[in-house]
Amino acid sequence: MPEGQAGASQVMREPTADVTEAARRRHVLIVAVLASFMAILDGSVVNLALVSIGRELGGGLLEQQWVVSGYLLSLGALILVAGSIADRYGRERVMMAGLVGFGVTSLVCGLAWTPQILIVARIVQGVAGAFLVPSSLAMIISAFSGPAQGKAIGTWTAWTSVAGLVSPLVGGLLVDQLSWRAVFFVNLPPMIAAVVVLSRIPRMPRNEGALLDWLSATLAAAGLGALVFGLIRLSGETDEGWSPWAWTVAGALGVVLFVLRQRVAPHPMMPLGIFRAENVAAGNLATVFIYGAMGLGFFALPLYLQSVLGLSAVMTGVVCMPPTLLLLIGSSRVGQLSGRFGPRWFMAGGAGIAALGFLSMAYLPQLGSGPTDFWTEVFPGIVLFGAGLMLIVAPLTSSVLQQLPPSQAGIGSAINNAAARIAGLLAVAFAGLIMGGAVSEAGFHRAAAVTAAVLAVGAVTAAVGVKNSRT
């Protein structure tokens, strides 16, 4: 090729390469937003459909627990190892598998004809979901750098916040106007769009040196599975009184073995040394109490509002929106103030206010002589809880990650995310025991009182254990 033509060819390739890279980044951001939006939407709307699912498919509180717990179980057990799998086999490949798997299992959930089929599909759906949100953020971090990375993460965070805000209303409308099955079918359009866009992104090189600790993953999944199975069986009708306890003890042993394995594993899923950093141990312990309480409270609340107070699914979704709305409005400002004054008292005070919200829902209706008045005896508690939640979320995240070096920020975030999800999982498993095996006025009051108590423990944990940074 003549020199002049070669030079012209080079000039032509450079802007093309820039355009291609810009398009790749845009596609990565679109896929990350769609995947996270889908996972968060699904996690929020299913609780609103539980009453309708029970009416059509049969089953009681036991089956409703498993529809929620089955998903959280596989999600929580695999979320720590998801990052290693994505590194080993390629983030785009793992994201594609997660998207397709999530879409297929959503279809099966929507077509389920028995509670058992729905529960199994939800467990498999959780496996796919474990790779969506972590892989989304990992793809953004690998595709963007510098100020562009901060802007991309901000866009991703904004859209995930929107998903949390609109999901109660969307879920209620789908259940009331169409069917509970539409709650699962709604995942298909964003899944298809994400798969189409993802197929246009060039595959990045794999990290062949990334190692997976399959023994740890097995112990985590088996231990949590047996523990949750035993706890849920304890609240159900069974003639085999010894069996639920056997499962519970075996599950607890599996969790202990998982922790012991982390001490000797060459590539641990949860490196225990990370808990020596300031606020990591206390912050994660506070996370367990706070998110465990939220898991119990917001499992019981939609069931109570629909089954006992007679609210529609749409109205239930609307009245459950204030916490997310307050979080969206105020969390940025709270995060700034927490960075200035430290996270300790924001976390403690927020958890205390949230506890007062559920305490009012537990005891205000019992003070009246007539039927429960939702607007004066329940709704103020929901708003009060939202005000507390607004003070908690940003300081909690910063307290756990603030003192970690950049090289450990990813695993620190994954551990905190897993702690929150597993706490919610175990709380839902206890729900049947707390509520007496059925949805009732008295059962909800007990659940609300326990939620308030656990939030109060979270407040004390933050006040005592979390330190304000000295820097």
Secondary structure by P-SEA (a helix, b strand, c coil): ccaaaaaaaaaaaaaaaaaaaaaaaaaaaaaaaaaaaaaaaaacccccaaaaaaaaccccaaaaaaaaaaaaaaaaacccaaaaaaaaccaaaaaaaaaaaaaaaaaaaaacccaaaaaaaaaaaaaaacccaaaaaaaaaaacccaaaaaaaaaaaaaaaaaaaaaaaaaaaaaaaccaaaaaacccaaaaaaaaaaaaccccccccccccaaaaaaaaaaaaaaaaaaaaaaaccccaaaaaaaaaaaaaaaaaaaaaaaacccccccccccccccaaaaaaaaaaaaaaaaaaaaaaaaaaacccccccaaaaaaaaaaaaaaaaacaaaaaaaaaaccaaaaaaaaaaaaaaaaaaaaccccccccccccccccaaaaaaaaaaaaacaaaaaaaacccccccaaaaaaaaaaaaaaaaaaaaaaaccccccccccaaaaaaaaaaaaaaaaaaaaaaacccccccc
